Amino acid sequence: MIKMDVPEVKAEAKMDFVSLVSDLMPGGNPTYLEVIKYPMIKSLLAELGKKTMLKVLFLLVKDFCSSVNVVRNMNQDQANGILISFCT
């Protein structure tokens, strides 16, 4: 994940991430046995440190947000209308 913030290797890091996700979720269905084999955030925090883990979490959120296709900015009423339509 941290390599996704380095422009020179961003594409390769993104492909590695996509490959990992597809291994954990073949066909969009999670393989829970494989998921629980990964270390918990608590153990990664002790191993890698708070700064690194915050960067990883930031990059995950940033990657998710950039994957959402937004055509234009919306005002608050438009955004509320979309959220309401999703919830009903």
Contacts in CASP RR format, 6 or more apart in sequence:
PFRMAT RR
TARGET T0000
AUTHOR 0000-0000-0000
METHOD contacts of the structure
MODEL  1
MIKMDVPEVKAEAKMDFVSLVSDLMPGGNPTYLEVIKYPMIKSLLAELGK
KTMLKVLFLLVKDFCSSVNVVRNMNQDQANGILISFCT
1 13 0 8 1.000
1 17 0 8 1.000
1 55 0 8 1.000
1 56 0 8 1.000
1 59 0 8 1.000
1 60 0 8 1.000
2 52 0 8 1.000
2 55 0 8 1.000
2 56 0 8 1.000
2 59 0 8 1.000
3 9 0 8 1.000
3 10 0 8 1.000
3 12 0 8 1.000
3 13 0 8 1.000
3 16 0 8 1.000
4 10 0 8 1.000
4 13 0 8 1.000
4 14 0 8 1.000
4 17 0 8 1.000
4 59 0 8 1.000
4 63 0 8 1.000
5 55 0 8 1.000
5 59 0 8 1.000
6 13 0 8 1.000
14 63 0 8 1.000
17 63 0 8 1.000
23 34 0 8 1.000
24 30 0 8 1.000
24 31 0 8 1.000
24 34 0 8 1.000
24 35 0 8 1.000
25 31 0 8 1.000
39 47 0 8 1.000
41 53 0 8 1.000
44 53 0 8 1.000
45 53 0 8 1.000
74 82 0 8 1.000
END
